[in-house]
Amino acid sequence: MLRFVSALGPLVVLIGCASQPPSTEADRTEIQAVYDSIADGIEARDIDRVTAHSAEDARVEYADGRQLDLEDWKESARAKWANFRSAASNFVVTTVECNDPGAIVTYLESDDLVIVDPATSQQHRVEYEGEWCAQLLRTDEGWKLHRSVEQARRVKVDGKLVDETRRKP
């Protein structure tokens, strides 16, 4: 009986590994392409392009604890993006760890925005730097954002630091 159990040991390990495939360079490249498309969508102020990469039940959680589902995020973006004069966005995927539904991804986001204050018509330069962790799902249509969690952010307005928030453990 001991031999039978010993012989199954490697099989159990192999089955466990098969359910969580290691990330590949192709996964990383595909996921970076998703974030590049999101950056292009932000620059174009195209909410549909940005959210095309989201699962229907996608959620975002900010470092301050605020949480939005996809529809709430769209509404918030529409209100904020109405005041964008210009936007330059960049996302850099730093890690990809495949898991059963897809992958856990960490990335850095930076946005350089010119925003018009609707009350005064004055333009302001807003610089955002964020550290994020996200669960992406592997679907037949490609990678979809399921849950994105902001770990930290740093925001400057006209060169002055106005927000530096790190997620509480």
Residue pairs with C-beta under 8 A, 6 or more apart in sequence:
19 100
20 98
20 99
20 100
21 98
22 98
23 96
23 97
23 98
23 103
27 96
27 98
27 103
28 93
28 96
30 142
30 143
31 93
31 96
31 103
31 105
31 136
31 143
32 91
32 92
32 93
34 53
34 136
34 142
34 143
34 145
35 91
35 92
35 93
35 107
36 91
37 49
37 52
37 53
38 49
38 50
38 53
38 89
38 91
39 89
39 90
39 91
40 46
40 49
40 89
41 47
41 48
41 49
41 50
41 52
42 50
42 87
42 89
42 111
43 87
43 88
43 89
45 81
45 84
45 87
47 74
47 77
47 78
47 81
50 77
51 58
51 70
51 73
51 74
53 142
53 143
53 144
53 145
54 70
54 144
54 145
55 137
55 139
55 144
55 145
55 146
56 70
57 69
57 70
57 146
58 69
58 70
58 73
58 144
58 145
58 146
58 147
58 148
59 67
59 68
59 69
59 70
59 146
59 147
59 148
60 67
60 68
60 73
60 147
60 148
60 149
60 150
61 67
61 147
61 148
61 149
61 150
62 150
62 153
62 165
63 150
63 151
63 152
63 153
63 165
63 166
63 167
64 165
65 168
68 76
83 115
83 116
83 117
83 118
84 113
84 114
84 115
84 116
85 114
85 115
85 116
85 123
86 113
86 114
87 111
87 112
87 113
87 114
88 111
88 112
88 113
89 109
89 110
89 111
89 112
90 109
90 110
90 111
91 107
91 108
91 109
92 107
92 108
93 105
93 106
93 107
94 106
94 107
94 108
95 104
95 105
95 106
96 103
96 104
96 105
97 103
97 104
97 105
99 135
101 135
101 137
101 138
101 146
102 135
102 136
102 137
102 138
102 143
102 144
102 146
103 135
103 136
103 138
103 143
104 133
104 134
104 135
104 136
105 133
105 134
105 135
105 136
106 131
106 132
106 133
106 134
107 132
107 134
108 129
108 130
108 131
108 132
109 128
109 129
109 130
109 132
110 127
110 128
110 129
110 130
111 126
111 127
111 128
112 125
112 126
112 127
113 125
113 126
113 127
113 128
114 123
114 124
114 125
114 126
115 123
115 124
115 125
115 126
116 122
116 123
116 124
117 123
117 124
124 157
124 158
125 157
125 158
125 159
126 155
126 156
126 157
127 155
127 156
128 153
128 154
128 155
129 153
129 154
129 155
130 150
130 151
130 152
130 153
130 154
131 150
131 151
131 152
131 153
132 148
132 149
132 150
132 151
133 148
133 149
133 151
134 145
134 146
134 147
134 148
134 149
135 145
135 146
135 147
136 143
136 144
136 145
136 146
137 143
137 144
137 145
137 146
149 167
150 167
151 166
151 167
152 164
152 165
152 166
152 167
153 163
153 164
153 165
154 161
154 163
154 164
155 161
155 162
155 163
155 164
156 162
